[in-house]
Amino acid sequence: MNESTLLLFAQNALTVTLIITGPVLIASLVLGSLVSLFQAATQINEVTLTFVPKILGSILIFVLLGTWMGEKIMAFTADIFNNLPAFVQ
């Protein structure tokens, strides 16, 4: 395995990771900002109020995009197994 193959593998792994985690992180960021805005407007400082919407939003994203995420992971895994002889050499 030469350096370019290893760097390409690492780049693909990071790209797939960012693509898979992106929607969940964006949903958590948006919901967290909205809850923080609501808490600042109403002066309610309940700690659990920030976690519940984020968890529900993450579950909703997983339900809506779970098959797409699984397909991306399966394609990446299949690509790894298909290129396994090149990694060994």
N, C-alpha and C positions, 0 to 999 in steps of 0.2 A: 504494500500500500504506500503510495507516494503522498507527498504533502498536499498536492492539489486535490486528490481524491478525498483526503481527510477533511480539508477545508470545505469542499463542496458538500460533504455529508453533514458537517457541523452547520453550515449555512442553511441547508434544507431543513435540518432539525429545528433550528431557531425560527425559521420562517413558518413552518407548520405550527410550532408552539404559539407564535404571535397570532396567527390566523385563527387558531382554535380558541384561545383565551380572550381574544379581542372583544367579541360581543358580550361576554359575561362581564368583563371589566368595564366596558363602556356603560352597560346597564347599571352596574353597581355605582359607578361614578355619577351618573345622572340622578339615580334615585337618592343617593347620599346627599347630593347638592340640593335636591328638592326638599328633603326632610330637614336639612340644616336651615334652609330658607324658612320653612314652616316653623321650626323651633325658634329661630330668631324673631320671627314676626309675632309669635304667640307667647314667647318666653317660657315655653315648656322645656325643661331640661331633663327629660326622661332618657336614660341611657339605652333602654331596650327599644325605644322608638326608632333609633337609627339602624339597628340590626334586622329587625323583622322585615321591613320593606326590601332591604338588600337581599335577604335570603329568599323571599318570595319572588323577587325579580330574577335572581339567578336560577331558581327552579323553573320559572316560566321560560327563560332563555334556553335552558337545557331541554325542556319539553318541546319547544318550537324548533330548535336547531340541532337537536341531539343526533338525528340521522345524518345530517350534513357533516357534523363534527366527526361522527363515526366513519363516514365515508372518507374524509380527509385522512384520518389516522390509518385506516385500512390501506389506502393508496400509498401512503408513506411507508408503511410496513411492508407492503408488497414490493415497493421499489427497493427497499433495503435487501429483501430476500433475493430479488432478481439480480441485484448487483453484488451479491455476496462473493462470487468468485473473483471479482475485481478487487474486493477488499482484502482477500487472502493473499493475492499475489504481491 
